[in-house]
Amino acid sequence: MEKPEQQESEMNTTVDKTETSTSLETTAAVGDGAEPAVAKKIHVEVAYALPDKQVIIPLEVEPGTTLEQAVALSGITEQFPEIDLNVNKVGIFSKLSKRDTVLREHDRVEIYRPLIADPKKVRKERAAQGKKMKKGGGEETEKGATKAVEKG
């Protein structure tokens, strides 16, 4: 018959082996790139702005969620049916991004509206107006000619 001390020692060895194998399996699973059973969700926002209204929808999504999936999960396309991801450009914090971009913690997905005016054309028009004012220094007539202003 074995002594009680010897039995207790063998039981500890068995328990230690079990704990060790369990922790090794867990480590191996995580090391292999497998997600833990309970994945922590990440926080992101989906934003869309009109000239008179801005909407930011906070979301909690699974890691690995794409930009396009976040837009769908937000329900923003139901609030603004004019949003078409095939037409509207999208980005993360003012940087254009592809719809299949995987989101990270605290990313803000932005849906951009089409431009109303061509910025290059507007700049040229402003520059042209500024040059006219500098050259003439007077008032413009109906035909666009500059009329000298008398100082009095």
matplotlib code that plots the C-alpha trace (Angstrom):
import matplotlib.pyplot as plt

x = [0.0, 1.3, 1.8, -0.7, 2.2, 3.2, -0.5, -0.8, 2.5, 1.3, -2.1, -0.2, 1.9, -1.2, -2.9, 0.3, 0.5, -3.2, -2.7, 0.4, -1.1, -4.2, -2.0, 0.1, -3.0, -4.3, -0.9, -0.7, -4.2, -3.4, 0.0, -1.5, -3.4, -6.7, -9.0, -9.7, -13.2, -14.4, -13.0, -13.0, -15.0, -13.6, -15.1, -15.5, -17.7, -19.5, -19.9, -21.8, -22.3, -24.7, -24.3, -26.8, -26.5, -23.8, -24.4, -21.9, -22.9, -20.8, -20.5, -19.0, -17.8, -15.8, -12.1, -11.6, -14.7, -14.2, -15.1, -18.0, -19.4, -19.3, -21.3, -23.9, -24.0, -24.5, -27.8, -26.8, -27.9, -31.5, -31.2, -29.7, -30.8, -28.7, -25.6, -24.3, -20.9, -20.4, -20.6, -19.6, -16.0, -15.2, -12.2, -10.9, -10.1, -10.0, -7.8, -9.4, -9.7, -10.9, -14.2, -12.4, -10.0, -10.0, -10.9, -8.9, -9.9, -11.3, -11.4, -13.9, -15.4, -16.3, -18.7, -17.9, -20.5, -19.8, -18.3, -20.8, -18.2, -14.8, -12.2, -9.7, -12.3, -13.3, -9.7, -9.1, -12.2, -11.1, -7.6, -9.0, -11.2, -8.3, -6.1, -8.8, -9.1, -5.3, -4.8, -7.7, -8.1, -11.4, -15.1, -16.2, -18.7, -21.5, -19.3, -16.5, -14.2, -12.6, -13.6, -11.2, -12.4, -11.7, -10.2, -11.7]
y = [0.0, 3.5, 6.2, 9.1, 11.5, 9.5, 9.5, 13.2, 13.8, 11.7, 13.6, 17.0, 15.7, 14.7, 18.1, 19.9, 18.0, 18.8, 22.5, 22.6, 20.9, 23.2, 26.3, 25.0, 24.4, 27.9, 29.4, 27.3, 28.4, 32.1, 31.7, 30.1, 33.3, 31.8, 34.3, 33.7, 32.4, 35.8, 38.5, 42.1, 44.4, 47.6, 51.0, 52.9, 55.7, 56.2, 59.9, 61.7, 65.4, 67.6, 71.4, 71.8, 68.5, 66.1, 62.6, 60.5, 56.9, 55.1, 51.4, 48.4, 45.9, 42.7, 42.9, 42.4, 44.4, 46.3, 49.9, 48.8, 46.4, 49.2, 51.5, 48.7, 48.0, 51.7, 51.9, 55.3, 54.4, 54.1, 57.6, 59.0, 57.0, 59.2, 57.5, 55.0, 53.4, 52.8, 56.6, 58.2, 58.1, 56.9, 57.4, 57.1, 60.4, 62.4, 59.9, 58.2, 54.4, 51.4, 49.8, 46.6, 48.3, 46.6, 49.0, 49.6, 50.8, 54.3, 54.7, 57.2, 56.1, 59.1, 59.1, 62.0, 63.8, 64.7, 68.1, 70.8, 73.0, 72.1, 73.5, 74.3, 76.3, 78.2, 79.1, 80.3, 82.5, 84.0, 84.6, 86.3, 88.6, 89.4, 90.4, 92.6, 94.5, 94.9, 96.2, 98.6, 99.8, 101.4, 100.4, 98.0, 99.2, 97.0, 95.8, 94.8, 97.8, 99.6, 103.2, 105.5, 106.9, 110.5, 111.4, 114.4]
z = [0.0, -0.9, 1.6, 1.6, 0.9, -2.2, -3.5, -3.0, -4.9, -7.8, -7.9, -8.0, -10.9, -12.8, -12.2, -13.2, -16.4, -17.2, -16.5, -18.5, -21.5, -21.4, -21.2, -24.1, -26.2, -25.5, -26.4, -29.5, -30.6, -30.1, -31.7, -34.8, -35.5, -34.3, -32.6, -28.9, -28.2, -27.1, -29.4, -28.1, -30.3, -31.6, -31.6, -34.8, -36.2, -39.5, -40.6, -43.3, -43.7, -45.7, -45.8, -43.0, -41.1, -39.9, -38.6, -36.7, -35.8, -33.2, -33.6, -31.9, -34.5, -34.7, -35.4, -39.2, -40.1, -43.4, -44.2, -46.4, -43.7, -41.1, -43.4, -43.9, -40.1, -39.3, -41.3, -42.6, -46.1, -44.8, -43.3, -46.5, -49.5, -51.8, -50.5, -53.1, -52.3, -56.0, -56.6, -53.2, -52.2, -48.7, -46.4, -42.9, -41.2, -44.4, -46.3, -49.2, -48.6, -50.4, -49.3, -48.4, -45.9, -42.5, -39.7, -36.6, -33.1, -33.1, -36.9, -38.3, -41.6, -43.7, -46.7, -49.1, -51.2, -54.8, -55.4, -56.5, -58.2, -59.7, -57.2, -60.0, -61.9, -58.8, -57.9, -61.5, -61.3, -58.0, -59.3, -62.4, -60.3, -58.0, -61.0, -62.5, -59.2, -58.9, -62.4, -62.6, -59.1, -60.2, -60.6, -63.3, -65.9, -67.3, -70.1, -67.8, -68.5, -65.7, -65.1, -63.3, -60.0, -59.4, -56.1, -54.5]

ax = plt.figure().add_subplot(projection="3d")
ax.plot(x, y, z, "-o")
ax.set_aspect("equal")
plt.show()
